[in-house]
Amino acid sequence: MAYKITDRMQSKLLPSTIDDYVGSEDPVRVYDALVNALDFNTIGIPLEFCKSGADEYYPKDLLKLIIYGYSYGVRSSRQLERACHHNLSFIWLMGGSTPDYRTIARFRKEHKDAIKNVLKQCVQMCLNLKLIAGHTLFIDGSGMRANASIKHSWDKKRCQEFLKKVDDDIEKLVEESERIDCEEGHQGSLVSVPKELRNRKQLKQRVEEILKTIEEKEQPAGKEQHISHNTVDEDCIRMQTRQGKHAGYNAQVVADEKYGLIVHSESTQISDYNQLNTQIEKASETLGKRPKIVSSDSGYYSIVHLAQINPEIQAVIPDRSQVHPNKESAYNHPFDRIKFKYDTAKDQYLCPAGKPLKRIAVDRLNHGIAYQANGQDCQSCHHFGVCTTACQGRKINRSNYEAVKERLRKIYDSAKGQFIYALRKQKAELPFGHFKRNLSAGQFLLRGKAGTNAELALLSTCFNIARMITIVGIPKLILKLAKI
């Protein structure tokens, strides 16, 4: 059998120009064209050509390098520096320039807000190319780890326990120091115990400062809460994931229905439950118009917030009973309150046995109205003891938002609602799969909310570019970007 044997000493040269290093339809040319089409003054990186000397790299080149690197899972500044020396597509993109990792890291750190604005301009380009419709938006969230260990997260209980232990240690060290002074006072000065005592006091002071920070974050008494503070990344939160407890952020993504392109992304410090209105408003601001339909999973189902959505927007969001209809729960009980039908004309409920429940009082505690059946009707009913055991009769409360709940249930149960919700799984969940599996970006590299927002915007921009290449094609997309 004959083998192909390589010879490293054979004379061979690369193409005479850097431009020939990559083909005319290489994806790297799309990244180059897209960054060239950005308005740098708008995103917040002014280009100044009047400076004497050349002490900085061209900002466009550094931004191209970071976006292209993130698109292929190369996020570390050291990895990007290495790629500029050894990877032909990176060498082509940078025109042979080789910035060191400090320059790359400093640029990324100094222009966090500007990098976040790149996504907004990318969305505007997609609108101009008619790749985003803005009619229907899908919202989803996923936990992403912070660049900090959970070991550096402190809560009130941990601080109090640690302070108690430090006080005990300090007391023992003081006693030990006094004993040594009495027994060996004639000898030279002993430094080890006083030094250890000083270190313990400094540690106590630091933990007391952490405890003070946590107490300042706490809301008024009466609300159960778990406030934590991470000493490495102060903005991250304590998250419970399938892999255990970690320090992280709740990443939010808003995707468009047409091609699943990302319209808005943001790293947050609160759960999905309170996110819907905020994400809709920010996505609408980027699009320049409100969507007609929004859809998300049941994690966003907060009736108070859903009631505040603009009436022109139709929300396709199920409650938990609709998502898990076969799961054993109170909703499947034959006499759950959801089985009682409300008669709008008579302002009363009808129980499953056909008996009326009439209004008796306003329930100020639950912000609703109380309805109760006749006690004799309930006691004579053969379901008495199962439906209720109260001799006064079955009582239920109607929330002030009950009409909103019923409207949302009807929208979700409709054929159109089912179609849109099924589509949500394809559009809204795909970006996180791309981030975490294809790009290995399940953890942020930058710290703080501004840094993680910039990174998430970069990942979202990379996702959009990859989708644009698939939808339009490389040669055609380059031509269209050049005309923007």
VOKOL-514744 format. One line per 3 residues: number of its first residue (from 1); their letters; for each residue z, x, y of C-alpha. Coordinates in steps of 0.5 Angstrom, whole numbers, plus 500, padded with zeros to 3 digits. Layout:
N
NUM) a) Z,X,Y; ...;
END
This chain:
484
1) may) 500,500,500; 498,503,507; 503,502,513;
4) kit) 503,502,520; 506,508,523; 508,509,530;
7) drm) 508,515,534; 513,515,540; 509,522,542;
10) qsk) 502,519,543; 500,519,550; 499,511,553;
13) llp) 500,509,559; 503,502,562; 497,498,566;
16) sti) 496,502,573; 499,496,577; 506,492,576;
19) ddy) 502,486,577; 498,487,570; 505,487,567;
22) vgs) 505,480,565; 499,475,564; 497,470,569;
25) edp) 500,464,565; 507,468,564; 513,463,566;
28) vrv) 516,468,570; 510,467,575; 513,460,576;
31) yda) 520,462,578; 516,467,583; 512,461,586;
34) lvn) 518,457,587; 523,461,590; 517,463,595;
37) ald) 516,456,597; 524,455,599; 526,455,606;
40) fnt) 531,460,606; 533,458,613; 535,451,611;
43) igi) 539,453,604; 543,458,609; 540,465,608;
46) ple) 536,467,614; 531,472,613; 531,478,619;
49) fck) 525,482,619; 527,486,626; 532,490,623;
52) sga) 531,498,623; 532,501,617; 532,498,610;
55) dey) 539,498,608; 539,491,604; 534,488,598;
58) ypk) 530,483,600; 534,476,599; 528,473,596;
61) dll) 528,478,591; 535,478,589; 535,470,589;
64) kli) 529,470,584; 532,475,580; 539,471,579;
67) iyg) 535,464,578; 530,468,573; 536,471,569;
70) ysy) 540,465,568; 534,461,565; 534,466,560;
73) gvr) 542,466,559; 542,473,563; 548,472,567;
76) ssr) 552,478,568; 550,482,574; 550,488,569;
79) qle) 546,485,564; 541,483,570; 541,491,572;
82) rac) 539,493,565; 534,488,565; 531,491,572;
85) hhn) 530,497,568; 528,495,561; 525,488,561;
88) lsf) 517,488,564; 518,481,566; 524,483,570;
91) iwl) 520,489,573; 514,485,575; 519,480,578;
94) mgg) 523,485,582; 516,489,584; 520,495,581;
97) stp) 526,495,585; 532,496,581; 539,494,585;
100) dyr) 545,496,581; 550,491,579; 555,491,585;
103) tia) 549,489,589; 547,483,585; 554,481,584;
106) rfr) 556,481,592; 549,477,593; 551,472,589;
109) keh) 558,472,591; 557,472,599; 551,466,598;
112) kda) 555,461,594; 554,455,598; 546,457,599;
115) ikn) 545,458,592; 548,451,591; 543,448,596;
118) vlk) 537,451,592; 538,445,587; 537,440,593;
121) qcv) 530,444,595; 528,444,588; 529,436,588;
124) qmc) 525,435,594; 520,439,591; 520,435,585;
127) lnl) 520,429,589; 513,431,593; 510,433,586;
130) kli) 512,426,584; 516,428,578; 523,425,580;
133) agh) 522,417,581; 530,416,584; 529,409,581;
136) tlf) 534,409,575; 540,415,575; 544,417,569;
139) idg) 551,420,570; 555,424,565; 560,429,565;
142) sgm) 562,435,560; 568,440,560; 566,447,562;
145) ran) 571,453,561; 573,457,567; 573,465,568;
148) asi) 581,464,567; 586,464,561; 590,458,559;
151) khs) 596,463,559; 595,464,566; 596,456,567;
154) wdk) 603,454,569; 606,447,570; 613,445,573;
157) krc) 616,445,566; 614,452,564; 616,454,571;
160) qef) 623,451,570; 624,454,563; 622,461,565;
163) lkk) 626,461,571; 632,459,567; 630,465,562;
166) vdd) 629,470,568; 636,468,571; 640,470,564;
169) die) 636,476,564; 638,478,571; 645,476,570;
172) klv) 645,481,563; 642,486,567; 647,486,573;
175) ees) 653,486,568; 649,492,564; 649,496,571;
178) eri) 656,495,572; 658,497,566; 654,503,566;
181) dce) 657,505,573; 664,504,570; 663,508,564;
184) egh) 659,514,567; 660,514,574; 661,522,574;
187) qgs) 654,523,571; 647,523,575; 644,517,578;
190) lvs) 641,512,573; 634,509,575; 632,505,569;
193) vpk) 636,499,569; 636,498,577; 628,499,576;
196) elr) 628,493,571; 633,489,575; 628,489,581;
199) nrk) 622,488,577; 625,481,574; 627,479,581;
202) qlk) 620,480,583; 618,476,577; 623,471,579;
205) qrv) 620,470,586; 613,470,584; 614,464,579;
208) eei) 618,460,585; 612,461,589; 608,458,583;
211) lkt) 613,452,582; 613,451,590; 605,450,590;
214) iee) 606,445,584; 611,441,587; 606,441,594;
217) keq) 600,438,589; 605,433,586; 604,426,589;
220) pag) 609,421,591; 614,419,585; 613,413,581;
223) keq) 606,416,578; 606,420,572; 602,426,572;
226) his) 601,433,569; 600,438,575; 598,445,573;
229) hnt) 597,452,577; 593,457,574; 594,464,577;
232) vde) 587,467,576; 583,461,578; 587,457,583;
235) dci) 582,451,583; 581,450,575; 585,445,571;
238) rmq) 588,444,564; 583,441,560; 584,438,553;
241) trq) 577,440,549; 575,440,541; 577,447,541;
244) gkh) 584,446,544; 587,447,551; 583,451,556;
247) agy) 583,452,563; 576,449,566; 572,444,570;
250) naq) 569,438,569; 562,439,570; 558,433,573;
253) vva) 550,432,572; 546,426,575; 539,426,572;
256) dek) 533,422,573; 530,417,569; 523,419,569;
259) ygl) 523,426,566; 530,427,566; 530,432,571;
262) ivh) 537,434,575; 538,430,582; 545,433,583;
265) ses) 551,437,580; 558,439,581; 564,442,578;
268) tqi) 570,437,579; 578,438,578; 579,430,576;
271) sdy) 576,426,570; 570,422,569; 574,416,571;
274) nql) 574,417,578; 567,420,579; 562,414,579;
277) ntq) 562,412,586; 562,420,589; 556,422,584;
280) iek) 552,416,586; 553,417,594; 552,425,593;
283) ase) 545,424,589; 543,418,594; 544,423,599;
286) tlg) 540,428,596; 534,423,594; 534,420,601;
289) krp) 535,413,598; 539,409,593; 538,408,586;
292) kiv) 537,401,584; 540,402,577; 545,407,575;
295) ssd) 548,408,568; 554,412,565; 558,412,559;
298) sgy) 565,408,558; 569,414,561; 567,412,568;
301) ysi) 569,405,567; 574,404,573; 573,397,575;
304) vhl) 576,398,582; 571,403,583; 565,399,580;
307) aqi) 567,393,584; 566,398,590; 559,400,588;
310) npe) 553,398,593; 551,391,591; 544,393,591;
313) iqa) 545,398,585; 546,395,578; 551,398,574;
316) vip) 550,399,566; 556,401,564; 560,399,558;
319) drs) 568,398,557; 571,401,551; 571,394,547;
322) qvh) 563,394,548; 562,401,545; 566,400,539;
325) pnk) 565,393,537; 567,394,530; 573,399,531;
328) esa) 580,396,530; 583,394,536; 586,389,540;
331) ynh) 579,386,543; 578,384,535; 584,380,535;
334) pfd) 582,373,534; 586,371,540; 585,376,545;
337) rik) 584,374,552; 577,376,552; 576,370,547;
340) fky) 579,365,552; 573,362,556; 574,361,564;
343) dta) 571,354,567; 569,356,574; 568,349,576;
346) kdq) 575,347,574; 579,354,575; 582,354,568;
349) ylc) 581,357,562; 580,354,555; 583,357,549;
352) pag) 579,358,542; 582,351,540; 580,348,546;
355) kpl) 586,347,550; 586,348,557; 590,354,561;
358) kri) 591,352,568; 593,356,574; 601,357,575;
361) avd) 602,363,580; 599,369,583; 601,375,580;
364) rln) 602,380,585; 604,386,581; 597,386,577;
367) hgi) 593,383,583; 591,377,580; 592,370,578;
370) ayq) 596,367,572; 594,362,567; 598,358,562;
373) ang) 597,353,557; 602,347,556; 608,349,552;
376) qdc) 607,342,547; 600,344,546; 601,351,543;
379) qsc) 607,349,539; 603,343,536; 597,348,535;
382) hhf) 597,351,528; 595,357,531; 602,358,534;
385) gvc) 606,364,532; 599,368,531; 596,366,538;
388) tta) 603,366,542; 610,365,540; 612,363,547;
391) cqg) 615,356,547; 613,355,554; 605,356,552;
394) rki) 600,362,552; 600,366,558; 594,370,561;
397) nrs) 592,374,567; 586,373,571; 584,380,575;
400) nye) 581,379,582; 576,383,579; 574,379,573;
403) avk) 568,376,576; 565,384,576; 568,385,569;
406) erl) 564,379,566; 557,381,570; 558,388,568;
409) rki) 559,385,560; 552,381,561; 548,387,564;
412) yds) 550,391,558; 549,386,553; 542,384,555;
415) akg) 536,387,552; 534,391,558; 541,394,559;
418) qfi) 541,396,552; 535,400,553; 537,403,559;
421) yal) 544,405,556; 540,408,550; 535,412,554;
424) rkq) 542,415,558; 543,419,552; 537,422,552;
427) kae) 537,424,559; 544,425,561; 546,429,555;
430) lpf) 540,433,554; 542,438,560; 549,440,557;
433) ghf) 546,441,551; 541,446,554; 547,449,558;
436) krn) 551,451,552; 547,452,547; 540,455,549;
439) lsa) 543,459,555; 550,460,552; 553,458,559;
442) gqf) 559,454,556; 564,458,561; 563,460,568;
445) llr) 563,467,570; 565,465,578; 572,463,580;
448) gka) 574,458,585; 570,451,586; 565,454,591;
451) gtn) 563,459,585; 563,454,580; 559,449,584;
454) ael) 554,455,585; 553,457,578; 552,450,576;
457) all) 547,449,581; 543,455,578; 544,452,571;
460) stc) 541,445,574; 535,449,577; 533,453,571;
463) fni) 533,446,567; 529,443,572; 524,449,572;
466) arm) 524,449,565; 522,442,565; 517,442,570;
469) iti) 513,448,566; 513,443,560; 511,437,564;
472) vgi) 506,440,569; 504,447,566; 504,454,569;
475) pkl) 497,455,572; 497,448,575; 505,448,577;
478) ilk) 504,455,581; 498,452,585; 502,446,587;
481) lak) 508,450,589; 504,454,593; 501,448,597;
484) i) 508,446,599;
END
